[in-house]
């Protein structure tokens, strides 16, 4: 899967990806933190995709991973477009100093999550009502 990735971002090797990941992209802006943007598929025959942001913090003694599910998409193309947008947003935040590349705070992560899902608020409401009916 080809996306236009900013410098410093790469596709994760298959052996490092989650089992349910269709594709994952990573950036390690510091020696202790890696950001991962994942496109997950519920099952091989399901046409639903979930966009996920993860932070992996490594120190000499620990390896802590935090996963944040962002949105669900009906098509792979829509999910890939959203992944590319999220990666671009993260990269801009790193360069502008709006997020700590070594130790992002919960507030910084929450701001990213809100921005990533804000443009999809109405589709989420439609999906909610569709599931009710």
HELIX and SHEET records of a PDB file:
HELIX    1   1 UNK A   14  UNK A   16  5                                   3    
HELIX    2   2 UNK A   76  UNK A   96  1                                  21    
HELIX    3   3 UNK A  106  UNK A  118  1                                  13    
HELIX    4   4 UNK A  121  UNK A  132  1                                  12    
SHEET    1   A 5 UNK A   9  UNK A  11  0                                        
SHEET    2   A 5 UNK A  21  UNK A  27 -1                                        
SHEET    3   A 5 UNK A  33  UNK A  41 -1                                        
SHEET    4   A 5 UNK A  49  UNK A  58 -1                                        
SHEET    5   A 5 UNK A  63  UNK A  73 -1                                        
END                                                                             
